């Protein structure tokens, strides 16, 4: 298999699984060049609509909500140029409710047009009709008995425009055709680590080691560097030796609210790093820990490839999971033994199960297998133990780990040429990144994906 781009290798993505030369090109010159539409657990696509909306009265809104009156109201959110967390924050502020009461099934891209389900309480929903929000449209209000929760989706449909390719567009269409039915390495994508400054994984590692000083310094130093800067090593620019002074506030954008709050706390209370961490919302701390876990998974997947292990069929000692179900280290999974090997492979070939590998956490199982040996070696080299992910004092930092599919296969993949650009459409299950599939097609600088 071909070696990956150096930026990707730094976050554990060491290989491409295809030998094709790549299309090159760029994505996201405009928001409408990258469209993400959520697919419900029932298989319905929440399609992109128009961007016109008029405020309505509470009475009109109440009359428009479908379903039997219940405790929550689910709605379709259409956004442009905003992350899911941005949109949830805007809506919660407009409704004057805590942000955590605006719930969603999954995070969607910022530099894109995206559609997804969200929910709020019935009491808060009465003000939805009067909202006029920039780059946000709300529609399809429906009473539901339970809120939308993380994982309440099948996946996403992507419609993308790839421009400035290094090959003729017709040749690009032929290459896309060759990817149909192929298994692709299911890495966690580079955007999970911070693109050009993948320092989030190092901050996450520091958090699980209870090294709060290092975590804080990496977080605030990374926030003081422009995305145009291109460090040569993981976390460069986020040195644990960075001095935190008032002058640092001048280098951190006003939009980096949490980082600025941390810096201001440390200016007033030098050395109080653990308390400074409380200025960062728990969900952000959890994302940092997940970033490090994702890096470890990527390294494990690369080690499977390096050793010649299969990426789509289980071997003795491997796990398989039922597709389209939620899984963690404490959930249902099936272990492959010498006696059950053929049975497990048949289950995977049926399309109902998939080969999975551990995202390391305190509940991760390490049965006798080559994969367990790979993971032990990686953890030893990192100076990390599975028990380090256990932190009963902080729910945000307490991570049991889980299982993640080793490979993905885009469904309904199609391509067409439009003005010498390649328009692609495909669907992916939740937990798989469109950019990870696209890196196999493009084989270029990963920043062209973001």
DRENFISE-893149 format. One record per residue (C-alpha): residue in three letters; z negated, y, x. Coordinates in steps of 0.5 Angstrom, whole numbers, plus 500, padded with zeros to 3 digits. Last residue first. Example, Ala and Ser with C-alpha at 12.3 -4.5 7.8 and 13.67 -1.06 7.14 Angstrom:
! DRENFISE-893149
<atom code="SER" z="486" y="498" x="527"/>
<atom code="ALA" z="484" y="491" x="525"/>
This chain:
! DRENFISE-893149
<atom code="UNK" z="491" y="542" x="478"/>
<atom code="UNK" z="496" y="537" x="480"/>
<atom code="UNK" z="499" y="541" x="486"/>
<atom code="UNK" z="493" y="541" x="489"/>
<atom code="UNK" z="493" y="534" x="490"/>
<atom code="UNK" z="499" y="535" x="495"/>
<atom code="UNK" z="504" y="530" x="494"/>
<atom code="UNK" z="505" y="523" x="492"/>
<atom code="UNK" z="509" y="525" x="485"/>
<atom code="UNK" z="509" y="519" x="481"/>
<atom code="UNK" z="503" y="516" x="484"/>
<atom code="UNK" z="499" y="522" x="483"/>
<atom code="UNK" z="501" y="523" x="476"/>
<atom code="UNK" z="497" y="517" x="474"/>
<atom code="UNK" z="491" y="520" x="478"/>
<atom code="UNK" z="492" y="526" x="474"/>
<atom code="UNK" z="492" y="523" x="467"/>
<atom code="UNK" z="485" y="521" x="469"/>
<atom code="UNK" z="482" y="515" x="466"/>
<atom code="UNK" z="475" y="514" x="463"/>
<atom code="UNK" z="478" y="514" x="456"/>
<atom code="UNK" z="484" y="510" x="455"/>
<atom code="UNK" z="491" y="514" x="457"/>
<atom code="UNK" z="497" y="516" x="453"/>
<atom code="UNK" z="504" y="518" x="455"/>
<atom code="UNK" z="509" y="524" x="455"/>
<atom code="UNK" z="513" y="527" x="461"/>
<atom code="UNK" z="518" y="532" x="461"/>
<atom code="UNK" z="521" y="533" x="467"/>
<atom code="UNK" z="524" y="539" x="469"/>
<atom code="UNK" z="532" y="540" x="471"/>
<atom code="UNK" z="533" y="545" x="465"/>
<atom code="UNK" z="530" y="539" x="460"/>
<atom code="UNK" z="530" y="532" x="463"/>
<atom code="UNK" z="526" y="526" x="459"/>
<atom code="UNK" z="521" y="522" x="460"/>
<atom code="UNK" z="517" y="516" x="456"/>
<atom code="UNK" z="510" y="512" x="457"/>
<atom code="UNK" z="508" y="510" x="450"/>
<atom code="UNK" z="502" y="507" x="454"/>
<atom code="UNK" z="499" y="508" x="461"/>
<atom code="UNK" z="496" y="502" x="465"/>
<atom code="UNK" z="490" y="503" x="468"/>
<atom code="UNK" z="486" y="499" x="474"/>
<atom code="UNK" z="479" y="498" x="476"/>
<atom code="UNK" z="476" y="499" x="470"/>
<atom code="UNK" z="469" y="503" x="470"/>
<atom code="UNK" z="462" y="499" x="470"/>
<atom code="UNK" z="455" y="503" x="469"/>
<atom code="UNK" z="450" y="507" x="473"/>
<atom code="UNK" z="443" y="507" x="471"/>
<atom code="UNK" z="443" y="515" x="473"/>
<atom code="UNK" z="436" y="519" x="473"/>
<atom code="UNK" z="438" y="526" x="475"/>
<atom code="UNK" z="438" y="529" x="469"/>
<atom code="UNK" z="432" y="525" x="466"/>
<atom code="UNK" z="428" y="528" x="471"/>
<atom code="UNK" z="421" y="525" x="473"/>
<atom code="UNK" z="424" y="518" x="472"/>
<atom code="UNK" z="428" y="519" x="478"/>
<atom code="UNK" z="432" y="512" x="479"/>
<atom code="UNK" z="439" y="513" x="483"/>
<atom code="UNK" z="435" y="512" x="489"/>
<atom code="UNK" z="434" y="505" x="487"/>
<atom code="UNK" z="441" y="503" x="489"/>
<atom code="UNK" z="440" y="505" x="496"/>
<atom code="UNK" z="443" y="510" x="500"/>
<atom code="UNK" z="444" y="511" x="507"/>
<atom code="UNK" z="452" y="512" x="506"/>
<atom code="UNK" z="454" y="507" x="511"/>
<atom code="UNK" z="449" y="502" x="508"/>
<atom code="UNK" z="451" y="504" x="501"/>
<atom code="UNK" z="458" y="502" x="503"/>
<atom code="UNK" z="456" y="496" x="506"/>
<atom code="UNK" z="453" y="494" x="500"/>
<atom code="UNK" z="459" y="496" x="496"/>
<atom code="UNK" z="463" y="491" x="500"/>
<atom code="UNK" z="459" y="485" x="500"/>
<atom code="UNK" z="458" y="486" x="492"/>
<atom code="UNK" z="466" y="486" x="491"/>
<atom code="UNK" z="466" y="480" x="496"/>
<atom code="UNK" z="461" y="476" x="491"/>
<atom code="UNK" z="454" y="474" x="490"/>
<atom code="UNK" z="451" y="478" x="484"/>
<atom code="UNK" z="450" y="485" x="485"/>
<atom code="UNK" z="448" y="488" x="479"/>
<atom code="UNK" z="448" y="496" x="478"/>
<atom code="UNK" z="441" y="498" x="474"/>
<atom code="UNK" z="439" y="504" x="479"/>
<atom code="UNK" z="446" y="506" x="480"/>
<atom code="UNK" z="453" y="505" x="483"/>
<atom code="UNK" z="459" y="505" x="479"/>
<atom code="UNK" z="461" y="498" x="479"/>
<atom code="UNK" z="467" y="495" x="478"/>
<atom code="UNK" z="471" y="493" x="472"/>
<atom code="UNK" z="477" y="488" x="470"/>
<atom code="UNK" z="479" y="489" x="463"/>
<atom code="UNK" z="479" y="485" x="456"/>
<atom code="UNK" z="482" y="485" x="450"/>
<atom code="UNK" z="489" y="485" x="453"/>
<atom code="UNK" z="490" y="478" x="452"/>
<atom code="UNK" z="491" y="477" x="460"/>
<atom code="UNK" z="484" y="479" x="461"/>
<atom code="UNK" z="481" y="474" x="457"/>
<atom code="UNK" z="486" y="469" x="460"/>
<atom code="UNK" z="483" y="471" x="467"/>
<atom code="UNK" z="476" y="470" x="464"/>
<atom code="UNK" z="478" y="463" x="462"/>
<atom code="UNK" z="481" y="461" x="469"/>
<atom code="UNK" z="475" y="464" x="473"/>
<atom code="UNK" z="469" y="461" x="468"/>
<atom code="UNK" z="467" y="455" x="473"/>
<atom code="UNK" z="468" y="459" x="479"/>
<atom code="UNK" z="464" y="464" x="476"/>
<atom code="UNK" z="466" y="471" x="473"/>
<atom code="UNK" z="461" y="475" x="470"/>
<atom code="UNK" z="462" y="478" x="463"/>
<atom code="UNK" z="459" y="485" x="461"/>
<atom code="UNK" z="455" y="487" x="455"/>
<atom code="UNK" z="451" y="494" x="456"/>
<atom code="UNK" z="445" y="495" x="462"/>
<atom code="UNK" z="450" y="497" x="467"/>
<atom code="UNK" z="453" y="501" x="462"/>
<atom code="UNK" z="459" y="500" x="457"/>
<atom code="UNK" z="462" y="503" x="451"/>
<atom code="UNK" z="468" y="499" x="448"/>
<atom code="UNK" z="475" y="501" x="448"/>
<atom code="UNK" z="476" y="495" x="452"/>
<atom code="UNK" z="472" y="489" x="453"/>
<atom code="UNK" z="469" y="488" x="460"/>
<atom code="UNK" z="470" y="484" x="466"/>
<atom code="UNK" z="466" y="483" x="472"/>
<atom code="UNK" z="468" y="480" x="479"/>
<atom code="UNK" z="464" y="475" x="482"/>
<atom code="UNK" z="470" y="470" x="483"/>
<atom code="UNK" z="476" y="474" x="482"/>
<atom code="UNK" z="478" y="478" x="476"/>
<atom code="UNK" z="486" y="480" x="475"/>
<atom code="UNK" z="488" y="487" x="475"/>
<atom code="UNK" z="486" y="490" x="482"/>
<atom code="UNK" z="487" y="484" x="486"/>
<atom code="UNK" z="483" y="483" x="492"/>
<atom code="UNK" z="487" y="485" x="498"/>
<atom code="UNK" z="482" y="487" x="503"/>
<atom code="UNK" z="484" y="494" x="503"/>
<atom code="UNK" z="485" y="494" x="496"/>
<atom code="UNK" z="478" y="492" x="494"/>
<atom code="UNK" z="476" y="497" x="499"/>
<atom code="UNK" z="479" y="503" x="496"/>
<atom code="UNK" z="476" y="501" x="489"/>
<atom code="UNK" z="469" y="501" x="493"/>
<atom code="UNK" z="471" y="508" x="496"/>
<atom code="UNK" z="473" y="510" x="489"/>
<atom code="UNK" z="466" y="508" x="486"/>
<atom code="UNK" z="462" y="511" x="491"/>
<atom code="UNK" z="466" y="518" x="490"/>
<atom code="UNK" z="465" y="517" x="483"/>
<atom code="UNK" z="457" y="516" x="484"/>
<atom code="UNK" z="457" y="522" x="488"/>
<atom code="UNK" z="461" y="526" x="482"/>
<atom code="UNK" z="456" y="523" x="477"/>
<atom code="UNK" z="450" y="526" x="481"/>
<atom code="UNK" z="453" y="533" x="480"/>
<atom code="UNK" z="455" y="532" x="473"/>
<atom code="UNK" z="448" y="530" x="472"/>
<atom code="UNK" z="446" y="537" x="475"/>
<atom code="UNK" z="451" y="541" x="471"/>
<atom code="UNK" z="448" y="537" x="464"/>
<atom code="UNK" z="441" y="539" x="466"/>
<atom code="UNK" z="443" y="547" x="466"/>
<atom code="UNK" z="442" y="550" x="473"/>
<atom code="UNK" z="436" y="555" x="474"/>
<atom code="UNK" z="431" y="549" x="474"/>
<atom code="UNK" z="434" y="547" x="481"/>
<atom code="UNK" z="431" y="554" x="484"/>
<atom code="UNK" z="424" y="550" x="482"/>
<atom code="UNK" z="426" y="545" x="487"/>
<atom code="UNK" z="428" y="550" x="492"/>
<atom code="UNK" z="422" y="554" x="493"/>
<atom code="UNK" z="424" y="556" x="500"/>
<atom code="UNK" z="424" y="564" x="499"/>
<atom code="UNK" z="421" y="566" x="492"/>
<atom code="UNK" z="424" y="573" x="490"/>
<atom code="UNK" z="431" y="571" x="494"/>
<atom code="UNK" z="430" y="564" x="492"/>
<atom code="UNK" z="430" y="566" x="485"/>
<atom code="UNK" z="436" y="571" x="485"/>
<atom code="UNK" z="440" y="565" x="489"/>
<atom code="UNK" z="439" y="560" x="484"/>
<atom code="UNK" z="441" y="565" x="478"/>
<atom code="UNK" z="447" y="567" x="482"/>
<atom code="UNK" z="449" y="560" x="482"/>
<atom code="UNK" z="448" y="559" x="475"/>
<atom code="UNK" z="452" y="565" x="473"/>
<atom code="UNK" z="458" y="563" x="477"/>
<atom code="UNK" z="462" y="568" x="472"/>
<atom code="UNK" z="459" y="574" x="476"/>
<atom code="UNK" z="463" y="571" x="482"/>
<atom code="UNK" z="459" y="570" x="489"/>
<atom code="UNK" z="461" y="573" x="495"/>
<atom code="UNK" z="457" y="580" x="493"/>
<atom code="UNK" z="451" y="575" x="491"/>
<atom code="UNK" z="451" y="572" x="498"/>
<atom code="UNK" z="449" y="579" x="501"/>
<atom code="UNK" z="442" y="578" x="498"/>
<atom code="UNK" z="441" y="573" x="502"/>
<atom code="UNK" z="441" y="565" x="502"/>
<atom code="UNK" z="443" y="563" x="510"/>
<atom code="UNK" z="447" y="557" x="510"/>
<atom code="UNK" z="445" y="551" x="514"/>
<atom code="UNK" z="446" y="546" x="509"/>
<atom code="UNK" z="453" y="548" x="510"/>
<atom code="UNK" z="457" y="548" x="504"/>
<atom code="UNK" z="464" y="551" x="507"/>
<atom code="UNK" z="466" y="544" x="509"/>
<atom code="UNK" z="464" y="540" x="503"/>
<atom code="UNK" z="468" y="534" x="505"/>
<atom code="UNK" z="472" y="536" x="511"/>
<atom code="UNK" z="478" y="540" x="513"/>
<atom code="UNK" z="477" y="546" x="509"/>
<atom code="UNK" z="482" y="550" x="505"/>
<atom code="UNK" z="480" y="556" x="502"/>
<atom code="UNK" z="484" y="559" x="496"/>
<atom code="UNK" z="479" y="556" x="492"/>
<atom code="UNK" z="475" y="562" x="494"/>
<atom code="UNK" z="468" y="561" x="497"/>
<atom code="UNK" z="461" y="563" x="495"/>
<atom code="UNK" z="460" y="558" x="490"/>
<atom code="UNK" z="461" y="553" x="495"/>
<atom code="UNK" z="455" y="556" x="499"/>
<atom code="UNK" z="451" y="556" x="492"/>
<atom code="UNK" z="452" y="549" x="491"/>
<atom code="UNK" z="451" y="546" x="498"/>
<atom code="UNK" z="445" y="550" x="499"/>
<atom code="UNK" z="441" y="548" x="493"/>
<atom code="UNK" z="443" y="541" x="494"/>
<atom code="UNK" z="440" y="541" x="502"/>
<atom code="UNK" z="434" y="544" x="499"/>
<atom code="UNK" z="433" y="539" x="494"/>
<atom code="UNK" z="433" y="533" x="498"/>
<atom code="UNK" z="431" y="529" x="493"/>
<atom code="UNK" z="435" y="523" x="496"/>
<atom code="UNK" z="439" y="523" x="489"/>
<atom code="UNK" z="440" y="530" x="489"/>
<atom code="UNK" z="442" y="531" x="496"/>
<atom code="UNK" z="448" y="525" x="494"/>
<atom code="UNK" z="450" y="530" x="488"/>
<atom code="UNK" z="450" y="536" x="492"/>
<atom code="UNK" z="455" y="532" x="497"/>
<atom code="UNK" z="459" y="530" x="491"/>
<atom code="UNK" z="460" y="537" x="489"/>
<atom code="UNK" z="462" y="539" x="495"/>
<atom code="UNK" z="469" y="537" x="494"/>
<atom code="UNK" z="472" y="544" x="496"/>
<atom code="UNK" z="479" y="544" x="495"/>
<atom code="UNK" z="479" y="540" x="489"/>
<atom code="UNK" z="472" y="540" x="486"/>
<atom code="UNK" z="470" y="533" x="486"/>
<atom code="UNK" z="472" y="531" x="479"/>
<atom code="UNK" z="478" y="535" x="480"/>
<atom code="UNK" z="480" y="529" x="485"/>
<atom code="UNK" z="481" y="524" x="480"/>
<atom code="UNK" z="476" y="518" x="479"/>
<atom code="UNK" z="480" y="512" x="481"/>
<atom code="UNK" z="484" y="507" x="476"/>
<atom code="UNK" z="489" y="504" x="481"/>
<atom code="UNK" z="495" y="504" x="477"/>
<atom code="UNK" z="497" y="497" x="473"/>
<atom code="UNK" z="505" y="497" x="472"/>
<atom code="UNK" z="508" y="496" x="465"/>
<atom code="UNK" z="512" y="502" x="465"/>
<atom code="UNK" z="512" y="505" x="472"/>
<atom code="UNK" z="520" y="503" x="473"/>
<atom code="UNK" z="522" y="508" x="468"/>
<atom code="UNK" z="518" y="514" x="471"/>
<atom code="UNK" z="522" y="512" x="477"/>
<atom code="UNK" z="529" y="512" x="473"/>
<atom code="UNK" z="527" y="519" x="469"/>
<atom code="UNK" z="526" y="522" x="476"/>
<atom code="UNK" z="533" y="520" x="479"/>
<atom code="UNK" z="535" y="524" x="472"/>
<atom code="UNK" z="531" y="530" x="475"/>
<atom code="UNK" z="534" y="530" x="482"/>
<atom code="UNK" z="529" y="529" x="487"/>
<atom code="UNK" z="524" y="534" x="490"/>
<atom code="UNK" z="521" y="536" x="484"/>
<atom code="UNK" z="520" y="544" x="482"/>
<atom code="UNK" z="517" y="543" x="475"/>
<atom code="UNK" z="514" y="537" x="472"/>
<atom code="UNK" z="512" y="539" x="464"/>
<atom code="UNK" z="507" y="535" x="461"/>
<atom code="UNK" z="505" y="532" x="454"/>
<atom code="UNK" z="499" y="528" x="455"/>
<atom code="UNK" z="496" y="523" x="449"/>
<atom code="UNK" z="488" y="522" x="450"/>
<atom code="UNK" z="483" y="516" x="449"/>
<atom code="UNK" z="480" y="512" x="444"/>
<atom code="UNK" z="475" y="517" x="442"/>
<atom code="UNK" z="467" y="518" x="440"/>
<atom code="UNK" z="465" y="517" x="448"/>
<atom code="UNK" z="461" y="523" x="448"/>
<atom code="UNK" z="458" y="524" x="441"/>
<atom code="UNK" z="461" y="527" x="435"/>
<atom code="UNK" z="455" y="528" x="430"/>
<atom code="UNK" z="453" y="523" x="425"/>
<atom code="UNK" z="453" y="523" x="417"/>
<atom code="UNK" z="460" y="527" x="417"/>
<atom code="UNK" z="463" y="533" x="413"/>
<atom code="UNK" z="470" y="535" x="415"/>
<atom code="UNK" z="473" y="542" x="417"/>
<atom code="UNK" z="480" y="541" x="419"/>
<atom code="UNK" z="481" y="547" x="423"/>
<atom code="UNK" z="478" y="551" x="429"/>
<atom code="UNK" z="483" y="556" x="434"/>
<atom code="UNK" z="481" y="558" x="441"/>
<atom code="UNK" z="484" y="562" x="446"/>
<atom code="UNK" z="480" y="569" x="444"/>
<atom code="UNK" z="475" y="567" x="438"/>
<atom code="UNK" z="475" y="570" x="431"/>
<atom code="UNK" z="469" y="567" x="427"/>
<atom code="UNK" z="468" y="568" x="420"/>
<atom code="UNK" z="470" y="561" x="418"/>
<atom code="UNK" z="465" y="558" x="423"/>
<atom code="UNK" z="459" y="562" x="420"/>
<atom code="UNK" z="457" y="556" x="415"/>
<atom code="UNK" z="458" y="551" x="420"/>
<atom code="UNK" z="451" y="552" x="423"/>
<atom code="UNK" z="447" y="550" x="417"/>
<atom code="UNK" z="452" y="544" x="416"/>
<atom code="UNK" z="450" y="542" x="424"/>
<atom code="UNK" z="455" y="542" x="429"/>
<atom code="UNK" z="461" y="538" x="431"/>
<atom code="UNK" z="467" y="537" x="436"/>
<atom code="UNK" z="474" y="534" x="436"/>
<atom code="UNK" z="479" y="535" x="441"/>
<atom code="UNK" z="486" y="539" x="442"/>
<atom code="UNK" z="488" y="542" x="449"/>
<atom code="UNK" z="493" y="547" x="452"/>
<atom code="UNK" z="492" y="547" x="459"/>
<atom code="UNK" z="488" y="549" x="465"/>
<atom code="UNK" z="481" y="548" x="463"/>
<atom code="UNK" z="482" y="540" x="462"/>
<atom code="UNK" z="478" y="536" x="457"/>
<atom code="UNK" z="471" y="534" x="457"/>
<atom code="UNK" z="470" y="528" x="452"/>
<atom code="UNK" z="467" y="526" x="445"/>
<atom code="UNK" z="464" y="533" x="443"/>
<atom code="UNK" z="458" y="536" x="441"/>
<atom code="UNK" z="455" y="544" x="439"/>
<atom code="UNK" z="448" y="543" x="439"/>
<atom code="UNK" z="447" y="543" x="446"/>
<atom code="UNK" z="449" y="550" x="446"/>
<atom code="UNK" z="443" y="552" x="443"/>
<atom code="UNK" z="445" y="556" x="436"/>
<atom code="UNK" z="447" y="563" x="435"/>
<atom code="UNK" z="454" y="561" x="432"/>
<atom code="UNK" z="458" y="566" x="436"/>
<atom code="UNK" z="454" y="564" x="442"/>
<atom code="UNK" z="454" y="556" x="440"/>
<atom code="UNK" z="462" y="557" x="440"/>
<atom code="UNK" z="463" y="561" x="446"/>
<atom code="UNK" z="459" y="556" x="450"/>
<atom code="UNK" z="462" y="550" x="447"/>
<atom code="UNK" z="469" y="553" x="449"/>
<atom code="UNK" z="467" y="554" x="456"/>
<atom code="UNK" z="464" y="547" x="456"/>
<atom code="UNK" z="470" y="544" x="454"/>
<atom code="UNK" z="474" y="548" x="459"/>
<atom code="UNK" z="478" y="554" x="457"/>
<atom code="UNK" z="485" y="556" x="459"/>
<atom code="UNK" z="488" y="554" x="452"/>
<atom code="UNK" z="483" y="551" x="446"/>
<atom code="UNK" z="484" y="547" x="439"/>
<atom code="UNK" z="478" y="545" x="436"/>
<atom code="UNK" z="478" y="540" x="431"/>
<atom code="UNK" z="472" y="540" x="426"/>
<atom code="UNK" z="466" y="536" x="424"/>
<atom code="UNK" z="461" y="538" x="420"/>
<atom code="UNK" z="454" y="535" x="420"/>
<atom code="UNK" z="448" y="533" x="415"/>
<atom code="UNK" z="452" y="531" x="409"/>
<atom code="UNK" z="457" y="534" x="403"/>
<atom code="UNK" z="462" y="528" x="401"/>
<atom code="UNK" z="468" y="529" x="405"/>
<atom code="UNK" z="473" y="536" x="406"/>
<atom code="UNK" z="471" y="543" x="408"/>
<atom code="UNK" z="475" y="548" x="405"/>
<atom code="UNK" z="471" y="550" x="399"/>
<atom code="UNK" z="465" y="551" x="404"/>
<atom code="UNK" z="470" y="556" x="408"/>
<atom code="UNK" z="472" y="560" x="402"/>
<atom code="UNK" z="465" y="561" x="400"/>
<atom code="UNK" z="463" y="563" x="407"/>
<atom code="UNK" z="469" y="568" x="407"/>
<atom code="UNK" z="475" y="566" x="411"/>
<atom code="UNK" z="477" y="569" x="418"/>
<atom code="UNK" z="485" y="568" x="419"/>
<atom code="UNK" z="488" y="563" x="424"/>
<atom code="UNK" z="495" y="563" x="428"/>
<atom code="UNK" z="495" y="559" x="434"/>
<atom code="UNK" z="500" y="554" x="431"/>
<atom code="UNK" z="498" y="546" x="432"/>
<atom code="UNK" z="497" y="541" x="437"/>
<atom code="UNK" z="496" y="534" x="435"/>
<atom code="UNK" z="489" y="530" x="434"/>
<atom code="UNK" z="492" y="524" x="435"/>
<atom code="UNK" z="490" y="518" x="430"/>
<atom code="UNK" z="488" y="511" x="433"/>
<atom code="UNK" z="482" y="509" x="430"/>
<atom code="UNK" z="477" y="511" x="436"/>
<atom code="UNK" z="481" y="518" x="435"/>
<atom code="UNK" z="486" y="520" x="440"/>
<atom code="UNK" z="485" y="527" x="443"/>
<atom code="UNK" z="491" y="531" x="445"/>
<atom code="UNK" z="492" y="534" x="452"/>
<atom code="UNK" z="498" y="539" x="453"/>
<atom code="UNK" z="500" y="541" x="460"/>
<atom code="UNK" z="506" y="545" x="461"/>
<atom code="UNK" z="503" y="550" x="455"/>
<atom code="UNK" z="498" y="553" x="460"/>
<atom code="UNK" z="504" y="555" x="464"/>
<atom code="UNK" z="505" y="553" x="472"/>
<atom code="UNK" z="501" y="547" x="470"/>
<atom code="UNK" z="504" y="542" x="474"/>
<atom code="UNK" z="508" y="542" x="481"/>
<atom code="UNK" z="514" y="538" x="484"/>
<atom code="UNK" z="514" y="532" x="489"/>
<atom code="UNK" z="518" y="526" x="486"/>
<atom code="UNK" z="515" y="520" x="490"/>
<atom code="UNK" z="517" y="516" x="495"/>
<atom code="UNK" z="516" y="509" x="491"/>
<atom code="UNK" z="511" y="504" x="495"/>
<atom code="UNK" z="506" y="504" x="489"/>
<atom code="UNK" z="498" y="503" x="489"/>
<atom code="UNK" z="497" y="509" x="493"/>
<atom code="UNK" z="491" y="509" x="498"/>
<atom code="UNK" z="485" y="512" x="500"/>
<atom code="UNK" z="482" y="515" x="494"/>
<atom code="UNK" z="475" y="516" x="497"/>
<atom code="UNK" z="474" y="523" x="496"/>
<atom code="UNK" z="476" y="525" x="503"/>
<atom code="UNK" z="482" y="520" x="502"/>
<atom code="UNK" z="484" y="525" x="497"/>
<atom code="UNK" z="485" y="531" x="501"/>
<atom code="UNK" z="488" y="527" x="507"/>
<atom code="UNK" z="494" y="525" x="502"/>
<atom code="UNK" z="494" y="517" x="500"/>
<atom code="UNK" z="496" y="512" x="505"/>
<atom code="UNK" z="501" y="507" x="502"/>
<atom code="UNK" z="500" y="500" x="500"/>
